[in-house]
């Protein structure tokens, strides 16, 4: 699987509606969470971005055909259930998640408030 990621700023880092991706040294996705990853110990959370890079998940996927064919046989994983993130089903099934860095600033629709914002933007665009 391949998914786009973007560098997170401090404003979005602790928002649970923004999905974060923890990267391996080779750039593959190790884990996805609604919490900031990694945890920067002994540092005020407001200062975490000064110590390391944090990555957000755009929410678009590219799958190989064999992974799509396996999907129906993969059970909902415990981590997927806890975090409410379907990509964790792949993590627990040991399916590699490759990433592609894109520019940040994406607008996501994860909660009803964001849906209303998207509708307002669409309405302005149709004027």
N, CA, C and O atoms as CSV, one atom per row, in Angstrom:
chain,resi,resn,atom,element,x,y,z
A,1,UNK,N,N,0.840,-1.168,0.000
A,1,UNK,CA,C,0.000,0.000,0.000
A,1,UNK,C,C,0.888,1.235,0.000
A,1,UNK,O,O,1.985,1.224,0.558
A,2,UNK,N,N,0.412,2.282,-0.620
A,2,UNK,CA,C,1.106,3.564,-0.649
A,2,UNK,C,C,0.122,4.630,-0.182
A,2,UNK,O,O,-1.047,4.627,-0.570
A,3,UNK,N,N,0.608,5.539,0.652
A,3,UNK,CA,C,-0.243,6.627,1.127
A,3,UNK,C,C,0.565,7.916,1.199
A,3,UNK,O,O,1.728,7.888,1.601
A,4,UNK,N,N,-0.031,9.049,0.817
A,4,UNK,CA,C,0.668,10.323,0.947
A,4,UNK,C,C,0.711,10.788,2.405
A,4,UNK,O,O,-0.221,10.567,3.179
A,5,UNK,N,N,1.815,11.434,2.747
A,5,UNK,CA,C,1.990,12.000,4.087
A,5,UNK,C,C,2.492,13.431,3.941
A,5,UNK,O,O,3.031,13.802,2.899
A,6,UNK,N,N,2.314,14.225,4.978
A,6,UNK,CA,C,2.789,15.602,4.972
A,6,UNK,C,C,3.335,15.946,6.350
A,6,UNK,O,O,2.935,15.365,7.358
A,7,UNK,N,N,4.253,16.900,6.371
A,7,UNK,CA,C,4.853,17.317,7.635
A,7,UNK,C,C,3.801,18.080,8.445
A,7,UNK,O,O,3.173,19.016,7.950
A,8,UNK,N,N,3.624,17.658,9.695
A,8,UNK,CA,C,2.645,18.292,10.580
A,8,UNK,C,C,3.240,19.505,11.277
A,8,UNK,O,O,4.424,19.524,11.616
A,9,UNK,N,N,2.404,20.517,11.486
A,9,UNK,CA,C,2.833,21.660,12.284
A,9,UNK,C,C,2.319,21.483,13.713
A,9,UNK,O,O,1.498,20.607,13.989
A,10,UNK,N,N,2.809,22.315,14.598
A,10,UNK,CA,C,2.456,22.201,16.020
A,10,UNK,C,C,0.957,22.368,16.249
A,10,UNK,O,O,0.404,21.780,17.179
A,11,UNK,N,N,0.298,23.160,15.416
A,11,UNK,CA,C,-1.142,23.416,15.576
A,11,UNK,C,C,-1.974,22.152,15.426
A,11,UNK,O,O,-2.978,21.990,16.119
A,12,UNK,N,N,-1.575,21.259,14.537
A,12,UNK,CA,C,-2.346,20.040,14.267
A,12,UNK,C,C,-1.853,18.823,15.045
A,12,UNK,O,O,-2.533,17.797,15.088
A,13,UNK,N,N,-0.686,18.930,15.653
A,13,UNK,CA,C,-0.028,17.765,16.221
A,13,UNK,C,C,-0.851,17.015,17.264
A,13,UNK,O,O,-0.828,15.785,17.288
A,14,UNK,N,N,-1.560,17.708,18.104
A,14,UNK,CA,C,-2.286,17.042,19.191
A,14,UNK,C,C,-3.788,16.944,18.929
A,14,UNK,O,O,-4.555,16.626,19.838
A,15,UNK,N,N,-4.212,17.212,17.701
A,15,UNK,CA,C,-5.618,17.097,17.320
A,15,UNK,C,C,-5.911,15.623,16.998
A,15,UNK,O,O,-5.308,15.072,16.077
A,16,UNK,N,N,-6.820,14.977,17.735
A,16,UNK,CA,C,-7.108,13.560,17.478
A,16,UNK,C,C,-7.818,13.305,16.154
A,16,UNK,O,O,-7.914,12.155,15.726
A,17,UNK,N,N,-8.314,14.342,15.499
A,17,UNK,CA,C,-8.945,14.173,14.193
A,17,UNK,C,C,-7.926,14.190,13.054
A,17,UNK,O,O,-8.275,13.941,11.900
A,18,UNK,N,N,-6.679,14.480,13.376
A,18,UNK,CA,C,-5.595,14.446,12.397
A,18,UNK,C,C,-4.809,13.156,12.639
A,18,UNK,O,O,-4.240,12.961,13.713
A,19,UNK,N,N,-4.784,12.282,11.634
A,19,UNK,CA,C,-4.094,11.007,11.775
A,19,UNK,C,C,-2.598,11.219,11.552
A,19,UNK,O,O,-2.172,11.825,10.568
A,20,UNK,N,N,-1.819,10.701,12.494
A,20,UNK,CA,C,-0.367,10.811,12.431
A,20,UNK,C,C,0.236,9.485,11.987
A,20,UNK,O,O,-0.322,8.415,12.231
A,21,UNK,N,N,1.399,9.582,11.322
A,21,UNK,CA,C,2.111,8.397,10.845
A,21,UNK,C,C,3.513,8.412,11.436
A,21,UNK,O,O,4.240,9.398,11.313
A,22,UNK,N,N,3.881,7.320,12.071
A,22,UNK,CA,C,5.236,7.139,12.584
A,22,UNK,C,C,6.026,6.425,11.498
A,22,UNK,O,O,5.626,5.359,11.032
A,23,UNK,N,N,7.155,7.015,11.094
A,23,UNK,CA,C,7.928,6.478,9.982
A,23,UNK,C,C,9.148,5.701,10.450
A,23,UNK,O,O,9.768,6.026,11.463
A,24,UNK,N,N,9.476,4.660,9.683
A,24,UNK,CA,C,10.735,3.934,9.860
A,24,UNK,C,C,11.833,4.729,9.165
A,24,UNK,O,O,11.552,5.687,8.446
A,25,UNK,N,N,13.071,4.333,9.381
A,25,UNK,CA,C,14.209,5.019,8.764
A,25,UNK,C,C,14.125,5.014,7.239
A,25,UNK,O,O,14.623,5.936,6.593
A,26,UNK,N,N,13.499,3.985,6.654
A,26,UNK,CA,C,13.386,3.908,5.195
A,26,UNK,C,C,12.167,4.653,4.657
A,26,UNK,O,O,11.911,4.622,3.453
A,27,UNK,N,N,11.407,5.324,5.533
A,27,UNK,CA,C,10.242,6.094,5.104
A,27,UNK,C,C,8.944,5.319,5.067
A,27,UNK,O,O,7.900,5.896,4.761
A,28,UNK,N,N,8.972,4.045,5.364
A,28,UNK,CA,C,7.724,3.276,5.404
A,28,UNK,C,C,6.974,3.589,6.695
A,28,UNK,O,O,7.570,4.017,7.684
A,29,UNK,N,N,5.675,3.372,6.672
A,29,UNK,CA,C,4.855,3.636,7.842
A,29,UNK,C,C,4.938,2.498,8.843
A,29,UNK,O,O,4.635,1.349,8.518
A,30,UNK,N,N,5.350,2.824,10.065
A,30,UNK,CA,C,5.407,1.832,11.137
A,30,UNK,C,C,4.074,1.705,11.852
A,30,UNK,O,O,3.649,0.609,12.215
A,31,UNK,N,N,3.413,2.854,12.052
A,31,UNK,CA,C,2.188,2.882,12.842
A,31,UNK,C,C,1.435,4.169,12.538
A,31,UNK,O,O,2.044,5.181,12.191
A,32,UNK,N,N,0.137,4.134,12.664
A,32,UNK,CA,C,-0.712,5.307,12.517
A,32,UNK,C,C,-1.503,5.478,13.802
A,32,UNK,O,O,-1.897,4.497,14.433
A,33,UNK,N,N,-1.734,6.728,14.189
A,33,UNK,CA,C,-2.423,6.983,15.441
A,33,UNK,C,C,-3.120,8.333,15.407
A,33,UNK,O,O,-2.801,9.202,14.596
A,34,UNK,N,N,-4.061,8.479,16.294
A,34,UNK,CA,C,-4.687,9.783,16.511
A,34,UNK,C,C,-3.883,10.598,17.521
A,34,UNK,O,O,-4.139,11.786,17.715
A,35,UNK,N,N,-2.915,9.956,18.158
A,35,UNK,CA,C,-2.016,10.612,19.107
A,35,UNK,C,C,-0.724,10.979,18.400
A,35,UNK,O,O,-0.379,10.394,17.374
A,36,UNK,N,N,-0.016,11.944,18.949
A,36,UNK,CA,C,1.272,12.345,18.388
A,36,UNK,C,C,2.285,11.223,18.575
A,36,UNK,O,O,2.415,10.660,19.662
A,37,UNK,N,N,2.997,10.910,17.503
A,37,UNK,CA,C,4.027,9.875,17.514
A,37,UNK,C,C,5.293,10.422,16.884
A,37,UNK,O,O,5.205,11.010,15.807
A,38,UNK,N,N,6.446,10.271,17.474
A,38,UNK,CA,C,6.692,9.632,18.752
A,38,UNK,C,C,6.387,10.570,19.915
A,38,UNK,O,O,6.256,11.781,19.734
A,39,UNK,N,N,6.280,10.006,21.083
A,39,UNK,CA,C,6.132,10.792,22.302
A,39,UNK,C,C,7.515,11.352,22.646
A,39,UNK,O,O,8.496,10.611,22.703
A,40,UNK,N,N,7.582,12.657,22.872
A,40,UNK,CA,C,8.862,13.293,23.201
A,40,UNK,C,C,8.915,13.459,24.716
A,40,UNK,O,O,8.313,14.375,25.276
A,41,UNK,N,N,9.624,12.584,25.348
A,41,UNK,CA,C,9.669,12.531,26.802
A,41,UNK,C,C,10.417,13.726,27.394
A,41,UNK,O,O,11.399,14.207,26.829
A,42,UNK,N,N,9.933,14.187,28.536
A,42,UNK,CA,C,10.552,15.272,29.302
A,42,UNK,C,C,10.570,16.610,28.560
A,42,UNK,O,O,11.388,17.478,28.865
A,43,UNK,N,N,9.670,16.777,27.589
A,43,UNK,CA,C,9.554,18.036,26.848
A,43,UNK,C,C,8.086,18.440,26.848
A,43,UNK,O,O,7.205,17.598,26.669
A,44,UNK,N,N,7.826,19.721,27.048
A,44,UNK,CA,C,6.461,20.237,26.989
A,44,UNK,C,C,5.882,19.902,25.606
A,44,UNK,O,O,6.532,20.185,24.600
A,45,UNK,N,N,4.691,19.312,25.525
A,45,UNK,CA,C,4.101,18.953,24.233
A,45,UNK,C,C,4.024,20.116,23.240
A,45,UNK,O,O,4.061,19.890,22.031
A,46,UNK,N,N,3.919,21.328,23.719
A,46,UNK,CA,C,3.890,22.489,22.826
A,46,UNK,C,C,5.223,22.681,22.102
A,46,UNK,O,O,5.286,23.392,21.099
A,47,UNK,N,N,6.283,22.053,22.604
A,47,UNK,CA,C,7.629,22.203,22.032
A,47,UNK,C,C,8.089,20.980,21.229
A,47,UNK,O,O,9.216,20.962,20.732
A,48,UNK,N,N,7.242,19.971,21.097
A,48,UNK,CA,C,7.672,18.726,20.457
A,48,UNK,C,C,8.184,18.925,19.029
A,48,UNK,O,O,9.166,18.294,18.636
A,49,UNK,N,N,7.543,19.781,18.260
A,49,UNK,CA,C,7.938,19.956,16.852
A,49,UNK,C,C,9.353,20.516,16.713
A,49,UNK,O,O,9.960,20.389,15.649
A,50,UNK,N,N,9.881,21.122,17.754
A,50,UNK,CA,C,11.258,21.629,17.711
A,50,UNK,C,C,12.269,20.497,17.880
A,50,UNK,O,O,13.464,20.704,17.665
A,51,UNK,N,N,11.811,19.307,18.262
A,51,UNK,CA,C,12.723,18.196,18.557
A,51,UNK,C,C,12.734,17.100,17.505
A,51,UNK,O,O,13.707,16.350,17.412
A,52,UNK,N,N,11.688,16.990,16.720
A,52,UNK,CA,C,11.625,15.945,15.692
A,52,UNK,C,C,10.541,16.302,14.678
A,52,UNK,O,O,9.763,17.232,14.890
A,53,UNK,N,N,10.499,15.563,13.589
A,53,UNK,CA,C,9.462,15.759,12.567
A,53,UNK,C,C,8.272,14.864,12.879
A,53,UNK,O,O,8.425,13.727,13.327
A,54,UNK,N,N,7.100,15.396,12.635
A,54,UNK,CA,C,5.859,14.643,12.781
A,54,UNK,C,C,5.163,14.640,11.430
A,54,UNK,O,O,5.240,15.606,10.671
A,55,UNK,N,N,4.486,13.543,11.147
A,55,UNK,CA,C,3.885,13.356,9.827
A,55,UNK,C,C,2.389,13.096,9.933
A,55,UNK,O,O,1.933,12.337,10.788
A,56,UNK,N,N,1.636,13.739,9.050
A,56,UNK,CA,C,0.202,13.529,8.958
A,56,UNK,C,C,-0.115,12.625,7.776
A,56,UNK,O,O,0.650,12.550,6.814
A,57,UNK,N,N,-1.226,11.954,7.855
A,57,UNK,CA,C,-1.697,11.018,6.829
A,57,UNK,C,C,-2.804,11.696,6.037
A,57,UNK,O,O,-3.770,12.190,6.619
A,58,UNK,N,N,-2.670,11.723,4.709
A,58,UNK,CA,C,-3.657,12.397,3.865
A,58,UNK,C,C,-4.973,11.634,3.814
A,58,UNK,O,O,-6.031,12.257,3.725
A,59,UNK,N,N,-4.942,10.317,3.866
A,59,UNK,CA,C,-6.187,9.540,3.854
A,59,UNK,C,C,-6.556,9.010,2.485
A,59,UNK,O,O,-7.705,8.631,2.253
A,60,UNK,N,N,-5.598,8.979,1.577
A,60,UNK,CA,C,-5.784,8.394,0.247
A,60,UNK,C,C,-4.833,7.207,0.164
A,60,UNK,O,O,-3.698,7.283,0.633
A,61,UNK,N,N,-5.299,6.105,-0.437
A,61,UNK,CA,C,-4.487,4.901,-0.506
A,61,UNK,C,C,-4.351,4.421,-1.947
A,61,UNK,O,O,-5.263,4.582,-2.758
A,62,UNK,N,N,-3.212,3.837,-2.249
A,62,UNK,CA,C,-2.998,3.094,-3.490
A,62,UNK,C,C,-2.636,1.674,-3.073
A,62,UNK,O,O,-1.676,1.459,-2.334
A,63,UNK,N,N,-3.410,0.711,-3.551
A,63,UNK,CA,C,-3.206,-0.682,-3.161
A,63,UNK,C,C,-2.714,-1.508,-4.348
A,63,UNK,O,O,-3.112,-1.263,-5.487
A,64,UNK,N,N,-1.859,-2.477,-4.083
A,64,UNK,CA,C,-1.558,-3.497,-5.074
A,64,UNK,C,C,-2.763,-4.438,-5.117
A,64,UNK,O,O,-3.491,-4.577,-4.133
A,65,UNK,N,N,-2.961,-5.072,-6.255
A,65,UNK,CA,C,-4.113,-5.959,-6.432
A,65,UNK,C,C,-4.120,-7.088,-5.405
A,65,UNK,O,O,-5.182,-7.450,-4.898
A,66,UNK,N,N,-2.942,-7.655,-5.089
A,66,UNK,CA,C,-2.916,-8.778,-4.147
A,66,UNK,C,C,-3.354,-8.353,-2.748
A,66,UNK,O,O,-3.948,-9.146,-2.018
A,67,UNK,N,N,-3.065,-7.107,-2.370
A,67,UNK,CA,C,-3.497,-6.612,-1.056
A,67,UNK,C,C,-5.009,-6.429,-1.048
A,67,UNK,O,O,-5.673,-6.783,-0.074
A,68,UNK,N,N,-5.551,-5.882,-2.121
A,68,UNK,CA,C,-7.015,-5.731,-2.204
A,68,UNK,C,C,-7.720,-7.082,-2.160
A,68,UNK,O,O,-8.777,-7.213,-1.544
A,69,UNK,N,N,-7.147,-8.068,-2.801
A,69,UNK,CA,C,-7.756,-9.406,-2.785
A,69,UNK,C,C,-7.710,-10.028,-1.396
A,69,UNK,O,O,-8.594,-10.803,-1.033
A,70,UNK,N,N,-6.686,-9.693,-0.619
A,70,UNK,CA,C,-6.564,-10.218,0.760
A,70,UNK,C,C,-7.474,-9.495,1.743
A,70,UNK,O,O,-7.851,-10.062,2.768
A,71,UNK,N,N,-7.829,-8.259,1.445
A,71,UNK,CA,C,-8.555,-7.404,2.399
A,71,UNK,C,C,-9.772,-8.093,3.022
A,71,UNK,O,O,-9.919,-8.049,4.243
A,72,UNK,N,N,-10.651,-8.729,2.235
A,72,UNK,CA,C,-11.845,-9.346,2.850
A,72,UNK,C,C,-11.526,-10.450,3.858
A,72,UNK,O,O,-12.345,-10.742,4.730
A,73,UNK,N,N,-10.348,-11.067,3.751
A,73,UNK,CA,C,-9.975,-12.126,4.684
A,73,UNK,C,C,-9.277,-11.597,5.935
A,73,UNK,O,O,-9.083,-12.342,6.896
A,74,UNK,N,N,-8.901,-10.326,5.931
A,74,UNK,CA,C,-8.211,-9.757,7.092
A,74,UNK,C,C,-9.236,-9.332,8.136
A,74,UNK,O,O,-10.107,-8.511,7.850
A,75,UNK,N,N,-9.141,-9.879,9.333
A,75,UNK,CA,C,-10.104,-9.492,10.370
A,75,UNK,C,C,-9.816,-8.080,10.878
A,75,UNK,O,O,-8.683,-7.605,10.802
A,76,UNK,N,N,-10.839,-7.420,11.391
A,76,UNK,CA,C,-10.625,-6.130,12.047
A,76,UNK,C,C,-9.651,-6.392,13.190
A,76,UNK,O,O,-9.878,-7.260,14.033
A,77,UNK,N,N,-8.577,-5.636,13.202
A,77,UNK,CA,C,-7.537,-5.881,14.194
A,77,UNK,C,C,-7.839,-5.144,15.493
A,77,UNK,O,O,-8.596,-4.173,15.496
A,78,UNK,N,N,-7.255,-5.598,16.591
A,78,UNK,CA,C,-7.456,-4.903,17.866
A,78,UNK,C,C,-7.025,-3.431,17.814
A,78,UNK,O,O,-7.720,-2.566,18.347
A,79,UNK,N,N,-5.884,-3.144,17.177
A,79,UNK,CA,C,-5.430,-1.749,17.089
A,79,UNK,C,C,-6.374,-0.917,16.221
A,79,UNK,O,O,-6.674,0.230,16.550
A,80,UNK,N,N,-6.837,-1.490,15.121
A,80,UNK,CA,C,-7.802,-0.804,14.256
A,80,UNK,C,C,-9.058,-0.449,15.050
A,80,UNK,O,O,-9.584,0.658,14.940
A,81,UNK,N,N,-9.519,-1.388,15.837
A,81,UNK,CA,C,-10.722,-1.171,16.646
A,81,UNK,C,C,-10.508,-0.053,17.675
A,81,UNK,O,O,-11.386,0.786,17.873
A,82,UNK,N,N,-9.345,-0.045,18.324
A,82,UNK,CA,C,-9.069,0.958,19.355
A,82,UNK,C,C,-8.927,2.367,18.784
A,82,UNK,O,O,-9.502,3.315,19.318
A,83,UNK,N,N,-8.160,2.504,17.700
A,83,UNK,CA,C,-7.863,3.823,17.143
A,83,UNK,C,C,-8.886,4.270,16.095
A,83,UNK,O,O,-8.932,5.445,15.731
A,84,UNK,N,N,-9.708,3.326,15.612
A,84,UNK,CA,C,-10.661,3.606,14.530
A,84,UNK,C,C,-9.916,4.063,13.275
A,84,UNK,O,O,-10.277,5.053,12.639
A,85,UNK,N,N,-8.851,3.300,12.937
A,85,UNK,CA,C,-8.029,3.571,11.759
A,85,UNK,C,C,-7.843,2.274,10.981
A,85,UNK,O,O,-7.159,1.359,11.440
A,86,UNK,N,N,-8.455,2.201,9.800
A,86,UNK,CA,C,-8.451,0.954,9.024
A,86,UNK,C,C,-7.059,0.538,8.559
A,86,UNK,O,O,-6.825,-0.652,8.347
A,87,UNK,N,N,-6.122,1.481,8.393
A,87,UNK,CA,C,-4.788,1.100,7.936
A,87,UNK,C,C,-4.039,0.256,8.971
A,87,UNK,O,O,-3.067,-0.419,8.629
A,88,UNK,N,N,-4.475,0.287,10.214
A,88,UNK,CA,C,-3.841,-0.543,11.236
A,88,UNK,C,C,-4.125,-2.033,11.019
A,88,UNK,O,O,-3.396,-2.884,11.529
A,89,UNK,N,N,-5.172,-2.344,10.272
A,89,UNK,CA,C,-5.433,-3.744,9.907
A,89,UNK,C,C,-4.256,-4.272,9.076
A,89,UNK,O,O,-3.848,-5.424,9.226
A,90,UNK,N,N,-3.723,-3.421,8.205
A,90,UNK,CA,C,-2.583,-3.815,7.388
A,90,UNK,C,C,-1.313,-3.920,8.227
A,90,UNK,O,O,-0.518,-4.843,8.051
A,91,UNK,N,N,-1.130,-2.972,9.137
A,91,UNK,CA,C,0.043,-3.003,10.015
A,91,UNK,C,C,0.071,-4.320,10.784
A,91,UNK,O,O,1.107,-4.981,10.852
A,92,UNK,N,N,-1.060,-4.699,11.359
A,92,UNK,CA,C,-1.098,-5.928,12.156
A,92,UNK,C,C,-1.007,-7.188,11.303
A,92,UNK,O,O,-0.645,-8.255,11.800
A,93,UNK,N,N,-1.341,-7.063,10.003
A,93,UNK,CA,C,-1.202,-8.205,9.096
A,93,UNK,C,C,0.185,-8.232,8.456
A,93,UNK,O,O,0.443,-9.042,7.566
A,94,UNK,N,N,1.073,-7.351,8.905
A,94,UNK,CA,C,2.452,-7.272,8.413
A,94,UNK,C,C,2.514,-6.953,6.920
A,94,UNK,O,O,3.356,-7.482,6.194
A,95,UNK,N,N,1.607,-6.080,6.472
A,95,UNK,CA,C,1.619,-5.592,5.096
A,95,UNK,C,C,2.273,-4.216,5.108
A,95,UNK,O,O,1.854,-3.325,5.846
A,96,UNK,N,N,3.285,-4.055,4.299
A,96,UNK,CA,C,4.079,-2.827,4.264
A,96,UNK,C,C,3.241,-1.640,3.788
A,96,UNK,O,O,2.453,-1.745,2.848
A,97,UNK,N,N,3.438,-0.504,4.471
A,97,UNK,CA,C,2.811,0.752,4.065
A,97,UNK,C,C,3.924,1.692,3.614
A,97,UNK,O,O,4.702,2.183,4.431
A,98,UNK,N,N,3.992,1.937,2.312
A,98,UNK,CA,C,4.947,2.897,1.783
A,98,UNK,C,C,4.316,4.278,1.840
A,98,UNK,O,O,3.092,4.413,1.839
A,99,UNK,N,N,5.160,5.303,1.889
A,99,UNK,CA,C,4.657,6.669,1.985
A,99,UNK,C,C,5.261,7.528,0.888
A,99,UNK,O,O,6.323,7.219,0.346
A,100,UNK,N,N,4.571,8.603,0.575
A,100,UNK,CA,C,5.000,9.576,-0.416
A,100,UNK,C,C,4.769,10.953,0.181
A,100,UNK,O,O,3.631,11.323,0.471
A,101,UNK,N,N,5.839,11.714,0.368
A,101,UNK,CA,C,5.691,13.039,0.979
A,101,UNK,C,C,5.064,14.007,-0.018
A,101,UNK,O,O,5.470,14.084,-1.177
A,102,UNK,N,N,4.060,14.747,0.464
A,102,UNK,CA,C,3.405,15.796,-0.320
A,102,UNK,C,C,3.421,17.078,0.500
A,102,UNK,O,O,3.714,17.052,1.695
A,103,UNK,N,N,3.108,18.186,-0.135
A,103,UNK,CA,C,3.046,19.449,0.596
A,103,UNK,C,C,1.878,19.423,1.564
A,103,UNK,O,O,0.832,18.844,1.268
A,104,UNK,N,N,2.055,20.053,2.727
A,104,UNK,CA,C,1.018,20.081,3.755
A,104,UNK,C,C,-0.097,21.057,3.432
A,104,UNK,O,O,-0.157,21.624,2.341
A,105,UNK,N,N,-0.977,21.238,4.403
A,105,UNK,CA,C,-2.080,22.177,4.256
A,105,UNK,C,C,-3.357,21.560,3.740
A,105,UNK,O,O,-4.283,22.284,3.374
A,106,UNK,N,N,-3.434,20.241,3.701
A,106,UNK,CA,C,-4.654,19.602,3.235
A,106,UNK,C,C,-5.801,19.882,4.185
A,106,UNK,O,O,-5.617,20.042,5.391
A,107,UNK,N,N,-6.980,19.935,3.609
A,107,UNK,CA,C,-8.190,20.085,4.399
A,107,UNK,C,C,-8.837,18.713,4.460
A,107,UNK,O,O,-9.127,18.115,3.424
A,108,UNK,N,N,-9.064,18.212,5.661
A,108,UNK,CA,C,-9.688,16.900,5.788
A,108,UNK,C,C,-11.078,17.032,6.378
A,108,UNK,O,O,-11.395,18.003,7.067
A,109,UNK,N,N,-11.896,16.036,6.093
A,109,UNK,CA,C,-13.258,15.989,6.616
A,109,UNK,C,C,-13.368,14.721,7.453
A,109,UNK,O,O,-13.591,13.627,6.935
A,110,UNK,N,N,-13.204,14.898,8.765
A,110,UNK,CA,C,-13.240,13.768,9.686
A,110,UNK,C,C,-14.376,13.858,10.693
A,110,UNK,O,O,-14.777,12.846,11.268
A,111,UNK,N,N,-14.891,15.048,10.909
A,111,UNK,CA,C,-15.978,15.250,11.860
A,111,UNK,C,C,-17.008,16.177,11.234
A,111,UNK,O,O,-16.712,16.850,10.247
A,112,UNK,N,N,-18.220,16.223,11.794
A,112,UNK,CA,C,-19.308,16.992,11.199
A,112,UNK,C,C,-18.988,18.487,11.066
A,112,UNK,O,O,-19.441,19.134,10.122
A,113,UNK,N,N,-18.218,19.029,11.996
A,113,UNK,CA,C,-17.841,20.446,11.891
A,113,UNK,C,C,-17.017,20.693,10.625
A,113,UNK,O,O,-17.211,21.703,9.948
A,114,UNK,N,N,-16.102,19.779,10.303
A,114,UNK,CA,C,-15.300,19.916,9.097
A,114,UNK,C,C,-16.154,19.719,7.841
A,114,UNK,O,O,-15.883,20.339,6.813
A,115,UNK,N,N,-17.175,18.868,7.910
A,115,UNK,CA,C,-18.083,18.691,6.783
A,115,UNK,C,C,-18.815,19.993,6.497
A,115,UNK,O,O,-18.973,20.370,5.336
A,116,UNK,N,N,-19.255,20.672,7.520
A,116,UNK,CA,C,-19.923,21.963,7.332
A,116,UNK,C,C,-18.972,22.991,6.730
A,116,UNK,O,O,-19.377,23.784,5.880
A,117,UNK,N,N,-17.710,22.986,7.162
A,117,UNK,CA,C,-16.712,23.890,6.578
A,117,UNK,C,C,-16.507,23.581,5.098
A,117,UNK,O,O,-16.407,24.496,4.281
A,118,UNK,N,N,-16.445,22.294,4.749
A,118,UNK,CA,C,-16.276,21.895,3.350
A,118,UNK,C,C,-17.465,22.323,2.514
A,118,UNK,O,O,-17.297,22.789,1.387
A,119,UNK,N,N,-18.656,22.173,3.050
A,119,UNK,CA,C,-19.864,22.614,2.330
A,119,UNK,C,C,-19.856,24.121,2.114
A,119,UNK,O,O,-20.257,24.597,1.052
A,120,UNK,N,N,-19.405,24.868,3.105
A,120,UNK,CA,C,-19.329,26.315,2.969
A,120,UNK,C,C,-18.323,26.707,1.887
A,120,UNK,O,O,-18.580,27.613,1.093
A,121,UNK,N,N,-17.194,26.032,1.859
A,121,UNK,CA,C,-16.193,26.302,0.821
A,121,UNK,C,C,-16.748,25.967,-0.554
A,121,UNK,O,O,-16.552,26.723,-1.505
A,122,UNK,N,N,-17.444,24.834,-0.666
A,122,UNK,CA,C,-18.036,24.440,-1.946
A,122,UNK,C,C,-19.077,25.448,-2.402
A,122,UNK,O,O,-19.172,25.753,-3.591
A,123,UNK,N,N,-19.857,25.966,-1.462
A,123,UNK,CA,C,-20.889,26.953,-1.808
A,123,UNK,C,C,-20.257,28.239,-2.337
A,123,UNK,O,O,-20.757,28.838,-3.289
A,124,UNK,N,N,-19.157,28.657,-1.717
A,124,UNK,CA,C,-18.464,29.867,-2.185
A,124,UNK,C,C,-17.898,29.631,-3.581
A,124,UNK,O,O,-17.951,30.518,-4.432
A,125,UNK,N,N,-17.356,28.438,-3.818
A,125,UNK,CA,C,-16.778,28.120,-5.107
A,125,UNK,C,C,-17.787,28.047,-6.227
A,125,UNK,O,O,-17.428,28.198,-7.395
A,126,UNK,N,N,-19.049,27.818,-5.894
A,126,UNK,CA,C,-20.077,27.696,-6.941
A,126,UNK,C,C,-20.729,29.036,-7.265
A,126,UNK,O,O,-21.604,29.101,-8.128
A,127,UNK,N,N,-20.316,30.107,-6.586
A,127,UNK,CA,C,-20.893,31.434,-6.854
A,127,UNK,C,C,-20.406,32.003,-8.151
A,127,UNK,O,O,-20.793,33.110,-8.525
